[in-house]
Amino acid sequence: MSDHFRYDPLAEESKHHNFEIFERLRHECPVHRHEMAAVESPADGPRSQLPPTTEFWSLLRYDDCMEALQRTDCFSNMEGPGPERRPTLTADGMLLFADDPVHRRQRAVANKAFLPKVVESLRPVIGSVIDDLIDDVSTRGRCDALQDIAIPLTVAMITDMFGAGSDRRADVARWGRAINASNGGGPAELAALRTALREMFGLLRDIVAGRRATLASGKEQPADLLGALIIAEHEGTRFTDGDICEAAMQLFSGGFETTATAIGSGVHLLCTHGDQRARLESDWSLLDHAAEEILRFEPPVEGTFRTTTSSVDIGGTTVPVNAKVRVVYASANRDESVFTDAGAFRLDRPIGELRRHIAFGRGTHSCIGAALARMELTIALRTLFERLPGLELDPDAPPKRSTNLTINGFATLPIRWDPRRVRLSAR
C-alpha cells in the first residue's frame, strides 16, 4: 500500500468511510496487516493462558474471504470472533467457538431448534410485536427506527424464545450489547462483558433448571427456542446446561443487534433510493429479493475473525501461524469481480449474484439463525412502509453509524411521517 494511505480498523473514523477504504484496499492491499497495542485475553475459562494479540490480518477480497470461511482446517474458531483471543467456557468450545468435528455434532443438535416449522411458527409473533411497537409511536410522527422499533423487536423475539419474560428485555439488550462491544474493546468493555455473562448465566441456569423440573414431572414445557435446545438430540447427544448457556450467549449477541442493524440499513437504503423504494412498494412480491440486496449491500456484520492453525498463503500473502484473521464481509459483498455494479443498490440484481453474498457467512459456521433474521427483516420493512406512508429520514436529526468493530450499520436512525396518514394494523 502507498505510504500516504494508512488504515486503522479500530479507529472510529474508519467506520465512517469503510466502504471507500475497502474499495481501495481490495486493489492496493487485499490482505491488510494491522499492528496494535497488545490486547490481553480475559483470564478465565479452561483455555485462559492465551497470548495477547498484537496484530491481525484483514481479508478484503471475496475469494479470499470464502477460502478462509471454508478452510476450517487452517482457520479456527476456537479463539472467538473478535481480535482478542477469547478463552472458551468449555475445553472443546461451543458452536461459534468450536471447530469440527465437535462443532459439527453441536450444530446437528442446535439445528433442531431452527427447523423451518419452528421458524415459521414465529411469523405471527413477529408481526404482532412490530405492530405494537408502531402503535406506540404512530401518533408522534417521528422516532428512531433502530432504538424504538428494530432493537425492541429483535430483543423481544430473542428474550421470549428463551423464556426470559418481557420484564428482562432491557437486561437482554444490555447483555447482548456488552458481548458485541467486547470485540475490539478495552478494559471497560471486558469488565462489562464479565458482568453481563455472570448475570445472564445466572438467569439462564434458573430457567433451564425450571424447564428440566417441568419435564421430569411429565408436563410439557413451552414450545420455544430454549425448549427445543433442551430436548434436541442427535445420535444420542444432548446439550448440557452449560452448553445451553453458552449457546444462549452467542444467540443473545448475534440474535438481536445484527438483525436490528439489518432492519435499520434496509430503512435507510429504501429512504435514500426513491426509485428502488417505489419499485418495491408497487410490487411487494420483490420483498425477499430486496432483503437479499440489502444484506449484500450493507451486511450487518462488518467482519468476523478466525485464527490460523498453520502458516497460510492467501491472496498472495503469507499469514503466519496463530494469527488473528478478519474476514471482512462488508468488503467481500462489494467486490467488483463478483458483483456487477457492486457499489449500487439495485433490486433488479440477478438472483444468481445475490445468492453469492456472504452476509451470514458461508460453510459450516454460517449463521444458524439466518432464516429467522430474514423473516424479521422482511416483516419489519413491509409493516413499517405500509403502516407509515411517506416515511422518510428525519432531516433535523442525521443518522449515526455504529462504531462497533464487528457491526456494519447505524447506531441511530431518526425517521418521521405524517401521523394523520398512519394505517391501522391488519391484525
KOLVEX-733574 format. One record per residue: residue in one letter; x negated, y, z of N, C-alpha, C in turn. Coordinates in steps of 0.1 Angstrom, whole numbers, padded with zeros to 4 digits, always signed. Atoms other than C-alpha are relative to their C-alpha. Example, Ala and Ser with C-alpha at 12.3 -4.5 7.8 and 13.67 -1.06 7.14 Angstrom:
A-0009-0012+0000-0123-0045+0078-0009+0012+0000
S+0009-0011+0000-0137-0011+0071+0008+0011+0008
//
This chain:
M-0008-0012+0000+0000+0000+0000-0009+0012+0000
S+0008-0012+0001-0012+0035-0007-0002+0006+0014
D+0004-0005-0013-0029+0053+0022+0010+0009+0006
H-0009-0011-0006-0003+0081+0025+0013-0006+0004
F-0013+0006-0004+0026+0057+0030-0002-0010+0011
R+0001+0009-0011+0028+0042+0064+0015-0003+0005
Y-0013+0005-0004+0058+0021+0076+0000-0006+0014
D-0001+0006-0014+0066+0015+0113+0015-0005+0001
P-0013+0006-0001+0096-0009+0115+0007+0004+0013
L-0006-0003-0013+0101+0001+0152+0003+0015+0002
A-0002-0014-0002+0103+0038+0146+0015+0004-0004
E-0014-0004+0002+0138+0054+0148+0001+0007-0014
E+0000-0007+0013+0130+0075+0117+0001-0010-0012
S-0001+0010+0011+0126+0043+0096+0014-0005-0002
K-0013+0005+0001+0161+0033+0104+0009+0009-0009
H-0008-0009+0008+0175+0064+0087-0004+0000-0015
H+0004+0001+0015+0156+0057+0054-0003-0014-0004
N+0004+0013+0002+0154+0020+0055+0001-0006-0014
F-0001+0005+0014+0167+0012+0020-0010+0006-0010
E+0010-0007+0008+0144+0038+0004-0014-0007+0003
I+0013+0006-0004+0115+0023+0023-0001-0014-0005
F+0001+0014+0004+0124-0013+0015-0002-0001-0016
E+0002+0000+0015+0126-0005-0023-0014+0002-0003
R+0014-0003+0003+0091+0009-0022-0009-0012+0004
L+0008+0011-0005+0078-0019-0001+0001-0013-0009
R-0002+0012+0009+0092-0046-0025-0010+0001-0011
H+0009-0002+0011+0070-0031-0052-0015+0002+0004
E+0014-0003-0004+0039-0020-0033-0006-0009+0011
C+0005+0008-0011+0037-0042-0002+0011-0010+0004
P-0011+0009-0003+0062-0071-0003-0001-0008+0013
V+0002+0007-0012+0046-0088+0027-0007+0011+0009
H+0006-0011-0007+0040-0060+0052-0004-0004+0014
R+0005+0003-0014+0019-0063+0084+0001+0012+0008
H-0001-0011-0009+0027-0041+0113-0007-0003+0013
E+0006+0001-0013+0004-0037+0143+0007+0008+0010
M-0007-0007-0011+0018-0026+0176-0006-0003+0013
A+0005+0003-0014+0011-0024+0213+0006-0013+0004
A-0003+0013-0004+0012-0057+0230+0014-0001+0007
V-0013+0002-0006+0047-0069+0238+0000-0014+0007
E+0000+0012-0008+0048-0094+0267+0013-0008-0001
S-0012+0007+0000+0073-0122+0268+0006+0000+0014
P-0006+0001-0013+0099-0124+0296-0006-0013+0008
A+0006+0011-0008+0083-0146+0324+0010-0009+0006
D-0009+0009-0006+0110-0171+0328+0003-0011-0011
G-0002+0011+0010+0121-0204+0312-0011-0010+0000
P+0010+0011+0000+0102-0237+0307-0012+0003-0009
R+0011-0004+0010+0081-0221+0279-0004+0014+0003
S+0003-0014-0003+0071-0190+0297-0014+0005-0003
Q+0014-0004+0003+0034-0190+0290-0002+0002-0015
L+0002-0003+0014+0035-0174+0256-0008+0013-0002
P+0009-0012+0002+0010-0149+0242+0008+0012-0004
P-0007-0012+0004+0020-0113+0237+0000+0002-0015
T+0000-0003+0015+0030-0101+0202-0007+0013-0002
T+0007-0013+0003+0006-0075+0188+0001+0004-0015
E-0003-0004+0014+0017-0076+0152+0011-0009-0005
F-0009+0009+0007+0044-0090+0129+0000+0003-0015
W+0000-0001+0014+0048-0095+0092+0015+0001-0005
S-0013-0001+0006+0079-0084+0072+0000-0005-0014
L-0002+0005+0013+0091-0102+0041+0011+0008-0007
L-0009-0009+0006+0108-0078+0017+0007-0005-0013
R-0006+0005+0013+0115-0098-0015+0009-0012+0003
Y-0010+0010-0002+0144-0121-0019-0006-0014+0000
D+0006+0014+0001+0124-0152-0030-0008-0003+0013
D+0008+0002-0012+0100-0148+0000+0009-0003+0012
C-0010+0001-0011+0129-0144+0024+0006-0014-0001
M-0006+0013+0002+0146-0175+0010-0010-0011+0004
E+0010+0010-0003+0114-0195+0013-0002-0002+0015
A+0001+0001-0015+0110-0186+0050+0012-0006+0006
L-0012+0005-0006+0146-0194+0057+0002-0015-0002
Q-0002+0014+0003+0144-0228+0041-0012-0009+0004
R+0012+0008-0003+0109-0240+0050-0001-0001+0016
T+0000+0001-0015+0117-0249+0086-0012-0007+0006
D+0012+0007-0005+0086-0270+0088-0011+0010+0003
C+0010-0010-0002+0065-0238+0086+0004+0012+0008
F-0006-0012-0007+0088-0212+0101+0009-0004+0011
S-0007+0005-0012+0100-0220+0136+0009+0011+0006
N-0010-0008-0007+0130-0206+0155-0003+0000+0015
M+0001+0002-0014+0117-0216+0189-0004+0012+0009
E+0003-0012-0007+0104-0182+0199+0009+0012-0002
G-0011-0010+0001+0136-0163+0191+0000+0009-0012
P-0002-0008+0012+0149-0139+0166-0005+0014+0000
G+0005-0013-0001+0131-0108+0178-0016+0000-0001
P+0015-0001+0001+0094-0096+0176-0007-0006+0012
E+0006+0006-0012+0087-0107+0212+0001-0015-0001
R-0001+0015+0000+0081-0144+0219+0009-0004+0012
R-0010+0002-0010+0112-0153+0238+0000-0015+0005
P-0001+0014-0005+0110-0184+0261+0014-0005-0001
T-0013+0006+0000+0138-0208+0256+0004-0004+0014
L-0005+0003-0014+0160-0217+0286-0001-0015+0002
T+0002+0014-0002+0155-0254+0279-0012-0004-0008
A+0012+0004+0006+0125-0274+0267+0001-0001-0015
D-0001+0001+0014+0139-0281+0233+0007+0011-0007
G-0007-0012+0005+0157-0248+0228+0015-0004-0003
M-0014+0002+0002+0193-0244+0217+0004+0008-0013
L-0005-0006+0012+0208-0236+0182-0010+0010-0006
L+0008-0010+0006+0193-0203+0171-0015+0000+0005
F+0013+0001-0006+0163-0210+0194-0005-0014+0000
A+0004+0014+0001+0158-0246+0183-0004-0003-0014
D+0004+0005+0013+0141-0265+0154+0006-0014-0002
D-0004+0013+0003+0151-0296+0136-0010-0010+0005
P-0013+0006+0001+0158-0324+0144+0010+0003+0012
V-0009-0003-0012+0171-0311+0178+0011+0010-0005
H-0010-0009+0004+0188-0282+0161+0011-0006-0008
R-0010+0006+0009+0205-0304+0135+0010-0008+0009
R-0010+0007-0009+0221-0325+0163+0009+0010+0007
Q-0008-0010-0007+0232-0295+0182+0010+0007-0009
R-0008-0006+0010+0246-0279+0151+0012-0009-0004
A-0010+0009+0003+0266-0310+0143+0011+0000+0011
V-0010-0001-0011+0283-0307+0177+0007+0014+0000
A-0006-0014+0000+0288-0269+0176+0009+0002-0012
N-0009-0002+0011+0303-0271+0141+0014-0004+0002
K-0014+0004-0003+0333-0289+0156+0008+0011+0005
A-0007-0012-0006+0342-0256+0173+0003+0010-0011
F-0002-0010+0011+0342-0238+0139+0006-0007-0012
L-0007+0007+0011+0362-0262+0118+0010+0010-0007
P-0009-0010+0007+0383-0244+0091+0014+0001+0007
K-0014-0002-0006+0416-0252+0110-0001+0008+0013
V+0002-0007-0012+0401-0238+0142-0001+0015-0003
V+0001-0014+0004+0391-0206+0125+0013+0006-0005
E-0012-0005+0005+0423-0203+0106+0011+0003+0010
S-0010-0002-0011+0443-0206+0138-0001+0014+0007
L+0002-0013-0007+0428-0173+0149+0005+0012-0009
R-0004-0011+0009+0442-0153+0119+0011+0009+0006
P-0010-0009-0005+0474-0141+0136-0005+0007+0013
V+0005-0007-0012+0455-0133+0168-0008+0012-0004
I+0008-0011+0005+0431-0111+0149+0009+0011-0005
G-0010-0010+0004+0460-0093+0132+0007+0007+0011
S-0007-0006-0012+0478-0087+0165-0009+0009+0007
V+0009-0008-0007+0447-0073+0181-0003+0013-0008
I+0003-0012+0007+0438-0049+0153+0013+0009-0001
D-0012-0009+0000+0475-0037+0151+0001+0007+0013
D+0000-0006-0013+0474-0030+0188-0010+0012+0002
L+0010-0011+0000+0442-0010+0185+0004+0012-0008
I-0005-0012+0008+0456+0011+0157+0011+0007+0006
D-0011-0006-0007+0488+0017+0176-0005+0009+0011
D+0005-0008-0011+0467+0030+0205-0006+0014-0005
V+0007-0012+0005+0450+0057+0183+0008+0007-0011
S-0007-0005+0012+0476+0063+0155+0004+0014+0001
T-0006-0014-0001+0491+0095+0168-0011+0010+0002
R+0011-0010-0002+0457+0111+0175-0005+0006-0013
G+0005-0005+0013+0448+0114+0138-0015-0001-0002
R+0014+0002+0002+0412+0107+0144-0005-0010+0011
C+0006+0009-0010+0390+0081+0162-0014-0003-0005
D+0013+0005+0004+0356+0064+0160+0003-0014-0005
A-0003+0013+0005+0361+0034+0137-0007-0011+0006
L+0008+0010-0007+0334+0015+0155+0004-0002+0014
Q-0002+0000-0014+0339+0024+0191+0014-0002+0004
D-0014+0001-0004+0377+0025+0191+0007-0012-0007
I-0006+0010+0008+0385-0002+0165-0008-0013-0001
A+0008+0012+0004+0358-0026+0153-0006-0007+0012
I+0007+0007-0011+0339-0032+0185+0011-0006+0010
P-0011+0006-0009+0371-0036+0207+0006-0013-0006
L-0006+0011+0006+0385-0060+0181-0009-0012+0001
T+0009+0012+0000+0354-0083+0179-0003-0004+0014
V+0002+0004-0014+0348-0081+0217+0012-0008+0005
A-0012+0007-0004+0384-0091+0223+0000-0014-0005
M-0001+0014+0006+0381-0121+0200-0010-0009+0007
I+0010+0009-0006+0348-0135+0214+0003-0002+0015
T-0004+0001-0014+0360-0128+0250+0011-0011+0002
D-0012+0009-0001+0393-0146+0245-0004-0014-0004
M+0004+0013+0005+0376-0175+0226-0008-0008+0011
F+0007+0007-0010+0355-0182+0257+0008+0000+0014
G-0008+0000-0011+0384-0178+0281-0004+0009+0012
A+0005-0009-0011+0368-0149+0300+0011+0010+0005
G-0011-0009-0005+0400-0129+0302-0002+0015-0005
S+0001-0013+0006+0408-0094+0289-0007+0010+0010
D+0006-0009-0010+0395-0078+0322-0015-0001-0001
R+0014+0001+0001+0360-0089+0313-0006+0005-0013
R+0005-0004+0013+0358-0074+0278-0011+0010+0001
A+0011-0010-0002+0337-0044+0290-0013-0007+0003
D+0012+0007-0004+0313-0068+0306-0006-0008-0012
V+0005+0007+0011+0310-0090+0275-0006+0010-0010
A+0006-0010+0009+0303-0059+0254-0013+0005+0005
R+0013-0004-0006+0276-0048+0278-0010-0011-0002
W+0010+0011+0001+0260-0082+0278-0005-0002-0014
G+0004+0001+0014+0260-0085+0240-0009+0011-0004
R+0009-0011+0004+0245-0051+0236-0014-0002+0006
A+0013+0002-0006+0218-0059+0261-0008-0011-0006
I+0007+0011+0006+0209-0091+0244-0006+0005-0014
N+0005-0005+0012+0206-0074+0210-0010+0011+0001
A+0010-0011-0002+0188-0043+0223-0013-0005+0005
S+0012+0005-0005+0162-0065+0239-0010-0004-0011
N+0008+0003+0012+0149-0075+0204-0008+0013-0004
G+0007-0012+0003+0121-0050+0200+0000+0011+0010
G-0002-0010-0011+0130-0032+0232-0012+0000+0010
G+0011-0002-0010+0107-0021+0261+0004-0006+0013
P-0003+0005-0013+0107-0029+0298+0014+0002+0005
A-0014-0003-0005+0140-0012+0305+0010-0010-0007
E-0009+0009+0007+0157-0033+0278-0001-0014+0005
L+0002+0013-0005+0142-0065+0291+0006-0002+0014
A-0007+0001-0013+0154-0057+0326+0015-0001-0001
A-0015+0001+0002+0189-0051+0313+0004-0014-0005
L-0003+0013+0005+0187-0084+0295+0001-0010+0011
R+0000+0009-0012+0178-0103+0327+0013+0002+0008
T-0012-0002-0008+0207-0087+0345+0012-0005-0008
A-0011+0004+0008+0231-0094+0316+0001-0016+0000
L+0000+0015+0000+0221-0131+0314+0004-0006+0014
R-0004+0005-0014+0224-0136+0352+0015+0001+0002
E-0014-0002-0002+0259-0121+0352+0008-0009-0009
M-0007+0007+0010+0270-0138+0320+0000-0015+0003
F+0001+0015-0003+0258-0173+0330+0008-0003+0013
G-0008+0002-0012+0274-0169+0364+0015-0002-0003
L-0014+0000+0004+0308-0162+0349+0003-0013-0009
L-0003+0012+0009+0305-0190+0322-0001-0013+0008
R+0001+0012-0008+0294-0216+0347+0013-0002+0008
D-0012+0001-0008+0325-0208+0368+0012-0005-0010
I-0011+0003+0009+0348-0210+0337-0001-0015-0005
V+0002+0013+0005+0332-0242+0324+0004-0010+0011
A-0003+0009-0012+0335-0259+0359+0015-0001+0001
G-0015+0000+0000+0372-0249+0359+0006-0009-0011
R-0005+0008+0011+0377-0264+0325-0002-0015+0002
R+0003+0014-0002+0360-0296+0334+0009-0006+0011
A-0009+0005-0010+0381-0299+0365+0014-0002-0006
T-0013+0001+0006+0412-0294+0344+0001-0013-0008
L+0001+0012+0008+0401-0322+0320+0000-0012+0009
A+0001+0011-0009+0393-0345+0349+0014-0003+0007
S-0013+0002-0006+0428-0340+0363+0011-0006-0010
G-0009+0005+0010+0443-0352+0330+0008+0011-0007
K-0007-0011+0006+0456-0318+0320-0007+0005-0013
E+0006-0005+0012+0450-0301+0287-0006+0014+0003
Q+0006-0014-0002+0426-0271+0286+0004+0008-0012
P-0004-0009+0011+0432-0241+0263-0008-0004-0013
A+0006+0004+0013+0425-0248+0226-0008+0012-0006
D+0008-0011+0005+0398-0221+0222-0014-0005-0003
L+0013+0004+0004+0362-0220+0212-0007-0007+0011
L+0006+0006-0012+0350-0228+0247+0005-0015+0002
G-0005+0013-0002+0373-0258+0249-0006-0009-0011
A+0006+0009+0011+0360-0271+0215-0014-0003+0003
L+0014+0003-0003+0324-0268+0227-0001-0010+0011
I+0000+0009-0011+0332-0287+0259+0003-0014-0005
I-0004+0014+0003+0348-0317+0242-0006-0005-0013
A+0006+0004+0012+0329-0317+0209-0010-0011+0002
E+0009+0011-0001+0309-0348+0203-0005-0004-0014
H+0006+0005+0013+0285-0361+0176-0009-0011+0004
E+0008+0012-0002+0271-0396+0177-0003-0002+0015
G+0001+0002-0014+0277-0398+0214-0007+0011+0008
T+0006-0012-0006+0261-0364+0221+0010+0011+0003
R-0008-0011-0004+0279-0337+0240-0009+0011+0006
F+0007-0011-0006+0268-0303+0253+0001+0000+0015
T+0000-0002-0014+0258-0299+0289+0005+0014+0003
D-0004-0013-0004+0269-0269+0309-0010+0010-0003
G+0011-0009+0004+0235-0253+0303+0000+0003-0015
D-0001-0002+0014+0238-0259+0266+0011+0010-0004
I-0011-0009+0003+0272-0242+0265-0003+0014+0004
C+0004-0014-0004+0259-0212+0285-0009+0006-0010
E+0010-0006+0009+0230-0207+0261+0007+0002-0014
A-0007-0002+0013+0253-0212+0230+0009+0013+0002
A-0008-0012-0002+0276-0186+0245-0008+0013+0000
M+0009-0011+0000+0247-0162+0250-0002+0004-0015
Q+0003-0003+0014+0240-0164+0212+0013+0005-0007
L-0012-0004+0007+0276-0161+0202+0005+0013+0006
F-0003-0014-0006+0282-0131+0226-0008+0011-0007
S+0008-0010+0006+0253-0113+0210+0002+0001-0015
G-0002+0000+0014+0260-0124+0174+0014+0001-0004
G-0015+0001+0003+0298-0126+0176+0008+0012+0000
F-0008-0012+0000+0308-0091+0181-0007+0012-0006
E+0006-0012+0005+0282-0064+0173-0003-0001-0015
T+0003+0001+0015+0272-0077+0139+0013+0001-0008
T-0013+0000+0007+0308-0083+0128+0006+0014+0000
A-0005-0013-0001+0318-0049+0141-0008+0010-0009
T+0008-0008+0009+0289-0034+0122+0004-0002-0014
A-0005+0002+0014+0301-0050+0090+0013+0007-0003
I-0013-0007+0002+0336-0036+0095-0003+0015-0002
G+0003-0014+0001+0321-0001+0101-0006+0003-0014
S+0007-0003+0014+0299-0004+0069+0011-0001-0011
G-0011+0001+0010+0330-0015+0050+0008+0012-0001
V-0008-0012+0000+0350+0015+0061-0008+0012-0006
H+0008-0010+0005+0321+0038+0053-0002-0001-0015
L+0002+0001+0015+0315+0024+0018+0012+0003-0008
L-0012-0003+0007+0351+0025+0008+0004+0015+0001
C-0003-0015-0001+0354+0061+0021-0009+0008-0009
T+0010-0008+0008+0323+0072+0001-0001-0005-0014
H-0001+0005+0014+0331+0052-0031+0014+0000-0004
G-0014-0001+0002+0365+0065-0041+0005-0009-0011
D-0005+0008+0011+0367+0046-0074+0001-0015+0004
Q+0000+0014-0005+0359+0013-0057+0012-0002+0010
R-0011+0001-0010+0384+0020-0029+0014+0000-0008
A-0012+0000+0008+0411+0029-0055+0003-0014-0006
R-0001+0014+0007+0405-0004-0073+0005-0010+0010
L-0004+0010-0010+0408-0024-0041+0015+0003+0005
E-0013-0003-0005+0439-0005-0028+0011-0003-0010
S-0010+0003+0010+0457-0012-0061+0001-0015-0003
D+0000+0014+0002+0448-0049-0060-0007-0007+0012
W+0006+0006-0012+0443-0065-0026-0005-0014-0002
S+0006+0013+0003+0435-0098-0042-0015+0000-0002
L+0014-0001+0001+0400-0084-0046-0007+0001+0014
L+0006-0002-0014+0395-0082-0008-0011-0009+0003
D+0011+0009-0004+0374-0113-0004-0012+0003-0008
H+0012-0004+0008+0352-0102-0033-0006+0013+0005
A+0005-0013-0006+0349-0067-0018-0008-0003+0013
A+0007+0003-0012+0339-0082+0015-0014-0005-0002
E+0014+0005+0003+0310-0101-0001-0009+0011-0005
E+0008-0011+0004+0298-0070-0018-0004+0009+0011
I+0004-0008-0012+0299-0051+0015-0011-0007+0007
L+0010+0008-0007+0279-0079+0031-0013+0000-0008
R+0012-0001+0007+0254-0078+0003-0006+0014+0001
F+0006-0014+0000+0250-0040+0001-0004+0005+0013
E+0003-0005-0014+0250-0034+0039+0001-0012+0009
P+0000+0011-0009+0242-0067+0056-0001+0005+0015
P+0000-0006-0014+0249-0061+0094-0012-0004+0008
V+0013+0003-0006+0217-0078+0104-0011+0004-0009
E+0011-0004+0009+0186-0060+0090-0009-0011-0002
G+0010+0010+0002+0164-0089+0096-0001-0009+0013
T+0002+0008-0012+0156-0118+0119-0014-0006-0001
F+0014+0005-0001+0123-0134+0130-0002-0015+0001
R+0004+0014-0002+0106-0167+0127-0015+0000+0005
T+0014+0001-0004+0072-0179+0140-0007-0011-0008
T+0007+0010+0009+0047-0197+0117-0006-0011+0009
T+0006+0011-0007+0036-0231+0128-0013-0004-0006
S+0013+0002+0007+0006-0231+0104-0003+0012-0008
S+0003-0010+0010-0012-0207+0081+0009-0002-0012
V-0009+0002+0012+0012-0200+0052-0003+0011-0010
D+0001-0009+0011+0007-0185+0018+0014+0004-0005
I-0014-0004+0004+0038-0165+0009-0001+0014-0006
G+0000-0013+0007+0043-0136-0015-0013+0005-0004
G+0013-0004+0003+0007-0136-0024-0009+0004+0012
T+0007-0003-0012-0004-0131+0012-0001-0012+0009
T+0002+0011-0009-0018-0155+0037+0004+0005+0014
V-0005-0004-0013+0001-0152+0070-0006-0010+0010
P+0006+0010-0009-0018-0168+0100+0010-0008+0008
V-0007+0009-0009-0006-0195+0123+0005+0008+0012
N-0006-0006-0013+0016-0184+0153+0003+0015-0002
A-0003-0015+0003+0025-0151+0136+0015+0001+0000
K-0014-0003+0001+0059-0135+0140+0002+0006-0013
V-0003-0004+0014+0075-0130+0106+0015+0004+0000
R-0014-0006+0000+0106-0108+0100+0005-0003-0015
V-0007+0002+0013+0129-0120+0072+0010+0011-0002
V-0008-0012+0001+0144-0087+0060+0012-0002-0009
Y-0011+0002+0008+0179-0095+0048+0004+0013-0008
A-0005-0013+0006+0187-0058+0041-0008+0003-0013
S+0008-0003+0012+0158-0056+0016+0003-0011-0010
A-0002+0011+0010+0164-0091+0000+0013+0002-0007
N-0013-0002+0007+0200-0082-0007+0001+0011-0010
R+0000-0010+0010+0190-0053-0028-0012-0002-0009
D+0011+0003+0009+0162-0070-0047+0004+0001-0014
E-0004-0002+0014+0164-0058-0083-0003-0012-0009
S+0003+0012+0008+0150-0091-0096+0011-0011+0001
V-0011+0009-0003+0181-0109-0082+0013+0006-0003
F-0014-0006+0002+0210-0085-0083-0001+0012-0010
T-0001-0010+0010+0219-0064-0113+0005+0013+0006
D-0004-0012-0005+0221-0027-0105+0001-0001+0016
A+0000+0004-0014+0212-0037-0069+0003+0011+0009
G-0002-0012-0009+0214-0002-0054+0014+0006-0002
A-0013-0005+0002+0250+0003-0065+0010-0009+0007
F-0011+0007-0006+0282-0007-0046+0011-0002-0010
R-0008+0003+0011+0303-0025-0071+0009-0012+0003
L-0010+0011-0002+0335-0045-0067+0001-0010-0012
D-0001+0008+0011+0331-0059-0102-0013-0009-0002
R+0012+0008+0001+0298-0076-0094+0003-0015-0002
P-0003+0014+0003+0297-0112-0108+0000-0008+0013
I-0001+0009-0012+0307-0138-0082-0013-0008+0001
G+0013+0008-0001+0275-0158-0091-0011+0008+0007
E+0010-0008-0007+0254-0129-0079+0004+0001+0015
L-0005-0002-0014+0275-0123-0048-0003-0012+0009
R+0002+0012-0007+0271-0159-0038-0015-0002+0005
R+0014+0001-0003+0233-0154-0036-0004+0009+0012
H+0004-0009-0011+0234-0127-0008-0003-0009+0012
I+0004+0007-0012+0218-0137+0025+0004+0007+0013
A-0004-0008-0012+0237-0115+0049+0002-0009+0012
F-0001+0009-0011+0244-0146+0070-0011-0010+0001
G+0011+0009+0000+0210-0162+0065+0003-0011-0011
R-0001+0011+0010+0206-0194+0045-0007-0012+0006
G+0006+0012-0005+0197-0230+0051+0006-0005+0013
T-0005+0007-0011+0200-0250+0083+0004+0010+0011
H-0003-0010-0010+0202-0218+0105+0009+0011-0005
S-0010-0010+0004+0228-0200+0085+0010+0003+0011
C-0009-0004-0011+0253-0182+0107+0012-0009+0002
I-0011+0010-0002+0277-0207+0123+0013+0007+0001
G-0013-0006-0001+0304-0181+0127+0003+0009-0012
A-0002-0008+0012+0303-0167+0091+0014+0000-0004
A-0014+0000+0004+0339-0178+0083+0008+0009+0009
L-0007-0009-0009+0352-0161+0114-0003+0015-0003
A+0004-0013+0002+0332-0130+0107+0007+0006-0013
R-0007-0005+0012+0346-0128+0071+0014+0002+0002
M-0014-0002-0003+0381-0132+0084+0003+0013+0007
E-0001-0013-0007+0377-0104+0109-0002+0012-0009
L+0003-0011+0009+0362-0082+0083+0011+0003-0010
T-0011-0002+0010+0389-0087+0057+0013+0005+0006
I-0012-0004-0007+0418-0084+0081-0001+0014+0005
A+0002-0013-0005+0404-0053+0097+0000+0011-0011
L+0000-0010+0010+0397-0035+0065+0014+0002-0007
R-0013-0002+0006+0431-0042+0049+0010+0007+0009
T-0009-0006-0010+0450-0033+0081-0003+0015+0001
L+0004-0015-0002+0431+0000+0086+0005+0008-0012
F-0003-0008+0012+0435+0012+0050+0015+0000-0004
E-0014+0000+0003+0471+0001+0047+0008+0008+0010
R-0008-0006-0010+0484+0014+0080-0004+0015+0002
L+0004-0014-0001+0464+0047+0079-0003+0005-0014
P+0002-0005+0013+0469+0060+0044-0008+0013+0000
G+0008-0012+0001+0444+0087+0034-0011+0000+0010
L+0011+0001-0009+0419+0075+0060-0013+0005-0007
E+0013-0006+0005+0386+0094+0055-0010+0002+0011
L+0010-0003-0010+0354+0101+0072+0003+0014+0006
D-0003-0013-0006+0357+0130+0097-0011+0010-0004
P+0010-0010+0005+0339+0160+0081-0007+0008+0012
D+0005-0007-0012+0334+0175+0116-0009-0008+0009
A+0008+0008-0009+0315+0146+0131-0007-0011-0009
P+0007+0009+0008+0289+0129+0109-0003-0013+0007
P+0003+0013-0006+0283+0092+0115-0015-0001+0004
K+0014+0002-0004+0251+0080+0132-0004-0015-0002
R+0006+0013+0003+0230+0050+0121-0004-0006+0014
S+0006+0008-0012+0221+0023+0147-0015+0000-0001
T+0015+0000+0000+0185+0025+0158-0005-0014+0006
N+0004+0014-0004+0185-0012+0170-0008-0007-0011
L+0009+0006+0010+0157-0031+0152+0008-0010-0009
T-0006+0011+0007+0179-0060+0142+0014+0003-0006
I-0013-0004+0005+0211-0041+0134-0001+0009-0012
N+0000-0009+0011+0218-0025+0100+0014+0005-0002
G-0013-0006+0001+0247-0001+0100+0001+0012+0009
F-0003-0012-0008+0263+0026+0121+0002-0003+0015
A-0004+0001-0014+0265+0032+0158+0013+0007+0003
T-0013-0007-0001+0293+0057+0154+0005+0003-0014
L-0006-0003+0013+0317+0063+0126+0013+0007+0001
P-0012-0008-0002+0342+0091+0132+0009+0000-0013
I-0009+0000+0011+0373+0089+0109+0012+0008+0004
R-0012-0008-0003+0405+0109+0105+0011-0004-0010
W-0011+0003+0009+0440+0105+0089+0012+0009+0005
D-0012-0008-0003+0474+0122+0089+0009-0008+0008
P-0009+0008-0009+0494+0109+0119+0014-0002-0006
R-0013+0001+0005+0526+0116+0100+0002-0011-0010
R-0001+0010+0010+0518+0090+0074-0003-0014+0005
V+0003+0013-0005+0509+0062+0097+0011-0010-0002
R-0010+0011+0002+0527+0029+0088+0001-0009+0012
L-0002+0010-0011+0542+0006+0113-0006-0013-0003
S+0005+0013+0001+0528-0028+0119+0011-0009-0007
A-0009+0009+0006+0544-0055+0098+0004-0012+0009
R-0002+0011-0009+0543-0078+0128+0011+0003+0010
//
